[in-house]
Amino acid sequence: MEYLQIGFNGFLLSMLLLSLLWLLSIYLKNASIIDPFWGTGFIILIGYYLFETENFTPLTILKFITGT
């Protein structure tokens, strides 16, 4: 897959997750649930990008775990 397509799919994934979270916040009447999601959203996107680029080397997994 081309990197532009992977980036666009990552954007769609983040928009889908944020939209679902927004609907949940409306249902719960609590908009502050977005705060803990930011870090989790980045982890989900990094995992998606690693999976799509098939770049599972020990170094990239270490970077994924440590966030560097």
C-alpha positions, 0 to 999 in steps of 0.5 A, a space after each residue: 500500500 502506498 504511504 499516502 493511502 496508509 496516511 489517509 486510512 489512518 486519518 479515517 480511523 482516527 475520525 471514526 474513533 473520535 466520532 464514536 467517542 463523541 457519540 459516547 460523550 453525548 450519551 454519557 453527558 460527559 465531554 471530559 472522556 476525550 482527555 484519556 483517549 488522546 494517548 490511547 488514540 496515538 497508540 492505536 494509530 501507531 499500531 495501525 501504521 506498523 501493521 500496514 507498513 509491515 515494519 515489525 523489526 525489534 527496533 520499531 517495536 521498542 520505539 512503539 513501546 517506549 514512545 521514542 
